[in-house]
């Protein structure tokens, strides 16, 4: 090869290297932009996403599943502690949950993407099952700080703690009415688990389910305030998902199998109900239409996927 040919070949090779390097830089920048956009999207948009608890990484962690993209994100895998009962804020920007990260079960709040964790309650007793008020200004939760499980309400910044229920029996699993003036909850005050409602100021207690032979748990108020979804072992060997009017009338069974179905939650438009089920051998998250049709399995893992939000 003469000098002129060698020089031309070297110039061509340098051009190829420069083009390759430019393409690599452009691809890297594109990936960074996509990741940043995904992070913003996770924080700003709650549509098509479900939070749940899973032990697939060993500990009980909080998982965000993006059902539209088929992606999952472990939000708490770096923390060596039990964490559970997640609750998404109405605007989708935050998640409240219970955690024993500081040695005791308290309520914490973080951004929807897992960042900016802050402790909301700090008490030697146990606090769990937080739920946001529809306006996002307050959270209700259960605590045994007064000797047994009772319901409390606190501002979203941790201030103005108020006790709602006062009974020697356990009261748990609160759910806000859309008007933010009433809580549905589960109580053992009559000797079995039943669903009650109470005004947030502690007045006007109402017994919604009255059959003392069964257990009714996991109440979830529909977005329009007309119905309550719940889990019950009435008429079944295991818990199934039911829906009733907010006053307890017109009770309808939505699921029917020999496995455990529990923890129903409504979609924002009231068209769907997401819940936990053991029907395929392990706990997974499922979604169905609010009339019980159109069942879809959202998670498929040998681990336990529970407590959807």
C-alpha positions in Angstrom: 0.0 0.0 0.0 1.5 3.4 -1.1 1.6 6.4 1.2 -1.3 8.1 -0.5 -3.6 5.1 -0.1 -2.5 4.6 3.5 -3.3 8.2 4.3 -6.7 7.9 2.7 -7.5 4.8 4.6 -6.5 6.4 7.9 -8.7 9.4 7.2 -11.6 7.1 6.5 -11.0 5.1 9.6 -10.9 8.3 11.7 -14.2 9.4 10.3 -15.8 6.0 11.2 -14.5 6.4 14.8 -15.8 9.9 15.1 -19.2 8.9 13.8 -19.3 5.9 16.1 -18.4 8.0 19.1 -21.0 10.6 18.2 -23.7 7.9 17.9 -22.7 6.5 21.3 -22.9 9.9 23.0 -26.3 10.6 21.4 -27.6 7.2 22.5 -26.4 7.8 26.1 -28.0 11.2 26.2 -31.2 9.7 24.9 -31.2 7.1 27.6 -30.6 9.7 30.3 -33.5 11.8 28.9 -35.8 8.7 29.0 -34.9 7.8 32.5 -35.4 11.4 33.7 -38.8 11.5 32.0 -39.8 8.2 33.5 -38.9 9.4 37.0 -41.0 12.5 36.5 -43.8 10.5 35.1 -43.8 8.1 38.1 -44.1 11.0 40.5 -46.7 13.0 38.6 -49.1 10.4 37.1 -50.9 7.6 39.1 -52.8 6.2 36.1 -52.2 2.6 35.3 -50.0 2.1 38.4 -50.5 0.0 41.5 -48.5 -0.1 44.7 -48.3 -3.3 46.7 -46.2 -5.2 49.2 -43.9 -8.1 48.1 -41.2 -10.3 49.7 -39.7 -11.1 46.3 -36.4 -9.5 47.3 -36.4 -11.2 50.7 -37.8 -8.5 52.9 -41.3 -7.1 52.8 -40.8 -4.2 50.3 -43.1 -1.6 48.6 -43.4 -2.2 44.9 -44.6 0.1 42.2 -46.0 -1.7 39.1 -46.6 0.2 35.9 -49.2 -1.9 34.3 -49.2 0.1 31.1 -45.5 -0.4 30.5 -45.1 -3.9 32.2 -42.5 -2.5 34.6 -42.0 -2.9 38.3 -39.9 -0.8 40.7 -38.8 -1.8 44.2 -39.0 1.5 46.1 -37.7 0.3 49.5 -35.2 -2.6 48.7 -32.3 -0.8 50.4 -34.0 -0.8 53.8 -33.5 -3.8 56.1 -37.0 -3.5 57.8 -40.6 -4.6 57.3 -42.7 -2.1 55.3 -46.3 -2.4 54.3 -49.8 -1.1 53.9 -49.1 1.5 51.2 -51.6 4.2 50.3 -51.3 6.4 47.3 -52.2 10.1 47.7 -55.2 11.4 45.7 -52.9 13.3 43.3 -50.6 10.4 42.9 -47.5 12.3 44.0 -46.9 10.6 47.4 -47.3 7.2 49.1 -47.9 6.8 52.8 -47.0 3.5 54.4 -46.1 1.7 57.7 -42.4 0.9 58.4 -40.3 -0.5 61.2 -37.1 1.1 59.7 -36.4 3.0 62.9 -37.2 0.0 65.2 -40.9 0.6 65.7 -43.9 0.5 63.3 -44.7 4.1 62.4 -46.3 6.0 59.5 -44.0 7.4 56.8 -44.5 9.3 53.5 -42.4 9.3 50.4 -42.6 10.6 46.9 -44.3 8.3 44.4 -40.9 7.3 43.0 -39.5 6.4 46.5 -37.6 9.6 47.2 -37.8 12.2 50.0 -38.9 9.8 52.8 -40.1 11.5 56.0 -41.5 10.1 59.2 -45.1 11.2 60.0 -45.7 9.5 63.4 -43.2 8.8 66.2 -44.7 6.8 69.0 -43.5 3.8 71.0 -46.7 2.0 70.1 -47.5 0.6 66.6 -49.1 2.7 63.8 -50.2 1.1 60.5 -52.7 1.1 57.6 -52.6 4.8 56.7 -55.1 6.1 54.2 -55.3 9.6 52.6 -58.4 11.9 52.8 -59.8 12.6 49.4 -58.4 16.2 49.5 -54.9 14.9 50.5 -54.8 17.1 53.6 -55.1 14.4 56.2 -54.4 10.7 56.9 -56.4 8.2 58.9 -54.6 5.2 60.4 -54.8 2.6 63.1 -52.7 2.6 66.3 -52.5 0.7 69.6 -50.9 3.7 71.4 -53.8 3.7 73.9 -53.8 0.0 74.7 -55.7 -1.4 71.8 -56.2 -0.7 68.1 -58.1 2.5 67.5 -58.5 5.0 64.6 -56.7 8.3 64.5 -56.5 11.2 62.0 -53.5 13.4 61.5 -52.6 16.2 59.1 -50.4 15.4 56.2 -47.6 17.3 57.8 -47.9 15.2 61.0 -49.7 17.8 63.1 -53.1 17.9 64.9 -53.4 14.3 65.8 -57.0 13.4 66.7 -58.4 10.1 68.1 -61.6 9.0 66.4 -62.7 5.8 68.0 -62.9 4.9 71.7 -63.7 1.3 72.4 -62.1 -1.6 74.3 -62.3 -3.8 71.2 -60.0 -3.4 68.2 -60.9 -0.9 65.4 -58.7 -1.1 62.2 -58.5 -0.6 58.4 -60.1 2.8 57.9 -61.4 4.0 54.5 -62.5 7.6 53.8 -65.8 8.6 52.3 -65.5 10.8 49.2 -66.8 13.7 51.2 -64.0 13.2 53.8 -66.5 13.4 56.7 -67.0 9.7 57.4 -64.7 6.7 57.9 -65.6 3.1 57.2 -63.6 0.6 59.3 -63.4 -2.9 60.7 -64.2 -3.5 64.4 -64.3 -6.5 66.7 -66.5 -4.7 69.2 -69.4 -7.2 68.9 -67.2 -10.3 69.0 -66.6 -10.8 65.3 -65.0 -8.7 62.6 -67.7 -6.4 61.1 -67.8 -3.1 59.2 -68.9 0.1 60.8 -68.9 3.8 59.8 -68.2 6.8 62.0 -68.0 10.5 61.5 -64.4 11.8 61.5 -65.1 13.8 64.6 -66.0 10.5 66.4 -69.8 10.9 66.3 -72.6 8.9 64.8 -71.3 5.3 64.9 -73.2 3.0 62.5 -73.1 -0.8 62.2 -73.1 -1.6 58.4 -72.7 -5.4 58.4 -74.8 -7.2 61.0 -74.3 -10.9 60.6 -72.5 -12.1 63.7 -71.7 -15.6 62.2 -69.3 -14.2 59.6 -66.2 -12.0 59.3 -66.3 -8.8 57.2 -63.0 -7.0 56.6 -61.1 -4.6 54.3 -63.8 -2.0 53.5 -63.1 0.4 50.6 -65.4 3.2 49.7 -66.3 3.7 46.0 -65.3 7.1 44.5 -68.9 8.2 44.1 -69.7 7.3 47.8 -72.6 5.0 47.0 -70.9 1.6 47.6 -68.4 -0.1 49.8 -66.3 -3.1 48.6 -65.1 -5.5 51.2 -63.9 -9.1 51.9 -66.0 -11.6 53.7 -66.2 -15.3 54.5 -70.0 -15.3 54.4 -71.3 -18.2 52.3 -67.8 -19.4 51.5 -64.9 -21.4 52.9 -62.6 -18.5 52.4 -62.8 -14.8 52.0 -64.3 -13.4 48.8 -64.8 -9.9 47.5 -68.3 -8.3 47.9 -69.9 -5.0 47.1 -72.7 -3.4 49.0 -74.5 0.0 49.2 -72.9 2.4 51.7 -75.7 1.6 54.2 -75.2 -2.2 53.9 -78.0 -2.9 51.6 -77.9 -4.8 48.2 -74.9 -7.0 49.0 -73.4 -8.7 46.0 -70.6 -11.3 45.7 -68.0 -10.5 43.0 -65.5 -13.4 43.3 -66.1 -17.1 43.8 -63.2 -19.6 44.3 -61.7 -21.6 47.2 -58.7 -19.3 47.7 -58.4 -16.2 49.7 -59.5 -12.9 48.1 -59.1 -9.7 50.1 -57.9 -6.0 50.2 -60.1 -4.5 47.5 -59.4 -1.0 46.2 -61.4 1.0 43.6 -60.0 2.7 40.5 -60.4 6.5 40.4 -63.3 6.2 38.0 -65.0 3.4 40.0 -64.9 1.1 37.0 -62.5 -1.4 38.4 -61.6 -3.1 41.6 -58.0 -4.3 42.3 -57.5 -6.9 45.0 -55.2 -9.6 46.5 -55.8 -13.3 45.7 -54.2 -16.6 46.5 -56.2 -18.4 43.8 -53.1 -19.5 41.8 -51.0 -20.9 44.7 -49.4 -17.7 46.0 -50.5 -14.2 46.7 -50.8 -12.0 43.6 -52.6 -8.9 42.6 -55.7 -9.0 40.3 -58.0 -6.5 38.8 -61.6 -6.9 37.7 -64.5 -4.7 36.6 -66.7 -3.4 39.4 -69.4 -5.9 38.5 -66.9 -8.9 38.9 -66.2 -9.5 35.2 -63.1 -9.1 33.1 -60.6 -10.6 35.6 -56.9 -9.8 34.9 -53.9 -11.0 36.8 -51.5 -8.1 37.3 -48.6 -9.9 39.1 -47.2 -13.4 38.6 -44.6 -14.3 41.2 -43.7 -17.2 43.5 -43.3 -14.5 46.2 -46.2 -12.9 48.1 -47.6 -9.8 46.4 -50.2 -8.3 48.8 -52.0 -5.1 50.0 -52.6 -3.3 46.7 -53.1 0.5 46.6 
